[in-house]
Amino acid sequence: MSTQATGTCPIAHETVCHSVGEYVNGIESFWALLKRAWVGTHHWWSKRHCFRYVAEYEHRHNTFGLSGEGAIGRLLQQAVGKRLTYASLCELV
């Protein structure tokens, strides 16, 4: 990736050169999934809970292609030894 500073933006801006094999399809598909969720499913997100929406769609993106059984198995493996109480859930907000 090359870094270029533009005249209007004081922060370096990175560009992708597809002709030399640089691709960002993974992040592009994640943003597309997130945008479809916002526009098509939820229509509005609270700033207070935005991280929860992003976490949900991060999980969906990372488990794409797994069977239902595989996705549930992965979820259960990640839940081992963890406990979610109502009080701890309310502390996050």
Summary of the structure (lengths in Angstrom):
residues: 93
radius of gyration: 18.5
end to end distance: 38.0
largest distance: 52.5
contacts: 157
relative contact order: 0.08
helix: 59%
strand: 6%
